[in-house]
Amino acid sequence: MIFTHPESLAPKGVSVHPTQLYSSLNGLLIFLALVGLRRIKGFEGQIFWSFVLLYGVTRSIIEHFRGDDRGMFLESMLSTSQLIGLITAVIAITMMIILRRRK
């Protein structure tokens, strides 16, 4: 995908990944996974925390393909969104373990 509009915030004239499309497809795939999970749900809160986990991980992956400066952590290894996505994924895993044991 190449942006050419003069008011575009993306780099102009440079080929970049269509991360907006990746994000849309990601949302659809997560929705389908959660609908399937609903049938075999093992404990209350599993659907919500599964969404948080899936979105956090996939957002971190998609963020890798973005071509803009999003702020960096860990000596430019992770963007802000990747860091937040990974933190929410860890929280989701922790909550699912707690809720499963509580059941």
BALOBA-1460 file (C-alpha; in Angstrom, 3 decimals):
// residues 103
<rec num="1" residu="m" x="0.000" y="0.000" z="0.000"/>
<rec num="2" residu="i" x="1.402" y="3.425" z="-0.938"/>
<rec num="3" residu="f" x="0.027" y="6.672" z="0.486"/>
<rec num="4" residu="t" x="0.208" y="9.701" z="-1.823"/>
<rec num="5" residu="h" x="-2.221" y="12.229" z="-0.332"/>
<rec num="6" residu="p" x="-0.285" y="15.323" z="0.822"/>
<rec num="7" residu="e" x="-2.123" y="15.436" z="4.186"/>
<rec num="8" residu="s" x="-1.516" y="11.768" z="4.949"/>
<rec num="9" residu="l" x="0.163" y="11.011" z="8.260"/>
<rec num="10" residu="a" x="1.807" y="7.935" z="6.738"/>
<rec num="11" residu="p" x="5.105" y="8.201" z="4.868"/>
<rec num="12" residu="k" x="4.273" y="9.347" z="1.335"/>
<rec num="13" residu="g" x="5.441" y="7.349" z="-1.672"/>
<rec num="14" residu="v" x="6.745" y="4.454" z="0.427"/>
<rec num="15" residu="s" x="5.294" y="0.953" z="0.303"/>
<rec num="16" residu="v" x="3.858" y="-0.028" z="3.706"/>
<rec num="17" residu="h" x="1.797" y="-2.908" z="5.083"/>
<rec num="18" residu="p" x="-1.981" y="-2.286" z="5.168"/>
<rec num="19" residu="t" x="-2.148" y="-2.693" z="8.948"/>
<rec num="20" residu="q" x="-5.660" y="-1.231" z="9.036"/>
<rec num="21" residu="l" x="-6.832" y="-4.238" z="7.022"/>
<rec num="22" residu="y" x="-4.844" y="-6.592" z="9.239"/>
<rec num="23" residu="s" x="-6.571" y="-5.106" z="12.282"/>
<rec num="24" residu="s" x="-10.015" y="-5.504" z="10.720"/>
<rec num="25" residu="l" x="-9.344" y="-9.124" z="9.839"/>
<rec num="26" residu="n" x="-7.915" y="-9.642" z="13.316"/>
<rec num="27" residu="g" x="-11.135" y="-8.364" z="14.891"/>
<rec num="28" residu="l" x="-13.227" y="-10.730" z="12.775"/>
<rec num="29" residu="l" x="-11.038" y="-13.739" z="13.598"/>
<rec num="30" residu="i" x="-11.111" y="-12.956" z="17.318"/>
<rec num="31" residu="f" x="-14.909" y="-12.640" z="17.160"/>
<rec num="32" residu="l" x="-15.221" y="-16.029" z="15.456"/>
<rec num="33" residu="a" x="-12.882" y="-17.626" z="18.005"/>
<rec num="34" residu="l" x="-14.898" y="-16.197" z="20.908"/>
<rec num="35" residu="v" x="-18.195" y="-17.377" z="19.405"/>
<rec num="36" residu="g" x="-16.714" y="-20.873" z="19.172"/>
<rec num="37" residu="l" x="-15.333" y="-20.659" z="22.704"/>
<rec num="38" residu="r" x="-18.765" y="-19.691" z="24.029"/>
<rec num="39" residu="r" x="-19.977" y="-23.255" z="23.403"/>
<rec num="40" residu="i" x="-17.255" y="-24.820" z="25.563"/>
<rec num="41" residu="k" x="-16.843" y="-22.062" z="28.159"/>
<rec num="42" residu="g" x="-15.402" y="-23.499" z="31.363"/>
<rec num="43" residu="f" x="-15.821" y="-20.598" z="33.816"/>
<rec num="44" residu="e" x="-17.323" y="-17.144" z="34.174"/>
<rec num="45" residu="g" x="-15.120" y="-14.467" z="32.642"/>
<rec num="46" residu="q" x="-13.379" y="-16.823" z="30.233"/>
<rec num="47" residu="i" x="-14.763" y="-15.119" z="27.122"/>
<rec num="48" residu="f" x="-13.758" y="-11.635" z="28.297"/>
<rec num="49" residu="w" x="-10.246" y="-12.618" z="29.351"/>
<rec num="50" residu="s" x="-9.793" y="-14.657" z="26.186"/>
<rec num="51" residu="f" x="-10.595" y="-11.519" z="24.195"/>
<rec num="52" residu="v" x="-8.065" y="-9.499" z="26.209"/>
<rec num="53" residu="l" x="-5.424" y="-12.191" z="25.658"/>
<rec num="54" residu="l" x="-6.060" y="-12.623" z="21.934"/>
<rec num="55" residu="y" x="-6.259" y="-8.901" z="21.245"/>
<rec num="56" residu="g" x="-3.130" y="-8.125" z="23.257"/>
<rec num="57" residu="v" x="-1.039" y="-10.761" z="21.484"/>
<rec num="58" residu="t" x="-2.332" y="-10.075" z="17.983"/>
<rec num="59" residu="r" x="-2.082" y="-6.306" z="18.392"/>
<rec num="60" residu="s" x="1.556" y="-6.744" z="19.399"/>
<rec num="61" residu="i" x="2.176" y="-8.789" z="16.252"/>
<rec num="62" residu="i" x="0.369" y="-6.371" z="13.923"/>
<rec num="63" residu="e" x="2.189" y="-3.432" z="15.516"/>
<rec num="64" residu="h" x="5.457" y="-4.944" z="14.257"/>
<rec num="65" residu="f" x="4.371" y="-4.217" z="10.668"/>
<rec num="66" residu="r" x="3.480" y="-0.553" z="11.195"/>
<rec num="67" residu="g" x="5.823" y="1.880" z="9.483"/>
<rec num="68" residu="d" x="5.461" y="4.824" z="11.852"/>
<rec num="69" residu="d" x="7.197" y="5.837" z="15.067"/>
<rec num="70" residu="r" x="4.944" y="4.788" z="17.936"/>
<rec num="71" residu="g" x="7.330" y="5.344" z="20.860"/>
<rec num="72" residu="m" x="9.807" y="2.705" z="21.916"/>
<rec num="73" residu="f" x="10.718" y="0.720" z="25.035"/>
<rec num="74" residu="l" x="13.461" y="-1.751" z="25.871"/>
<rec num="75" residu="e" x="16.100" y="-0.075" z="23.724"/>
<rec num="76" residu="s" x="13.790" y="0.273" z="20.694"/>
<rec num="77" residu="m" x="12.707" y="-3.370" z="20.718"/>
<rec num="78" residu="l" x="9.033" y="-2.763" z="21.605"/>
<rec num="79" residu="s" x="6.622" y="0.008" z="20.708"/>
<rec num="80" residu="t" x="4.292" y="1.432" z="23.333"/>
<rec num="81" residu="s" x="1.364" y="-0.529" z="21.872"/>
<rec num="82" residu="q" x="3.364" y="-3.760" z="21.868"/>
<rec num="83" residu="l" x="4.314" y="-3.272" z="25.500"/>
<rec num="84" residu="i" x="0.699" y="-2.565" z="26.495"/>
<rec num="85" residu="g" x="-0.515" y="-5.558" z="24.458"/>
<rec num="86" residu="l" x="1.939" y="-7.900" z="26.118"/>
<rec num="87" residu="i" x="1.131" y="-6.573" z="29.603"/>
<rec num="88" residu="t" x="-2.606" y="-7.073" z="29.028"/>
<rec num="89" residu="a" x="-1.926" y="-10.599" z="27.729"/>
<rec num="90" residu="v" x="-0.030" y="-11.466" z="30.922"/>
<rec num="91" residu="i" x="-2.852" y="-10.012" z="33.039"/>
<rec num="92" residu="a" x="-5.408" y="-12.033" z="31.041"/>
<rec num="93" residu="i" x="-3.487" y="-15.282" z="31.522"/>
<rec num="94" residu="t" x="-3.181" y="-14.579" z="35.252"/>
<rec num="95" residu="m" x="-6.897" y="-13.850" z="35.576"/>
<rec num="96" residu="m" x="-7.878" y="-16.978" z="33.647"/>
<rec num="97" residu="i" x="-5.716" y="-19.116" z="35.939"/>
<rec num="98" residu="i" x="-7.277" y="-17.509" z="39.018"/>
<rec num="99" residu="l" x="-10.837" y="-17.840" z="37.720"/>
<rec num="100" residu="r" x="-10.354" y="-21.427" z="36.604"/>
<rec num="101" residu="r" x="-9.019" y="-22.408" z="40.042"/>
<rec num="102" residu="r" x="-11.904" y="-20.579" z="41.732"/>
<rec num="103" residu="k" x="-14.417" y="-22.662" z="39.779"/>
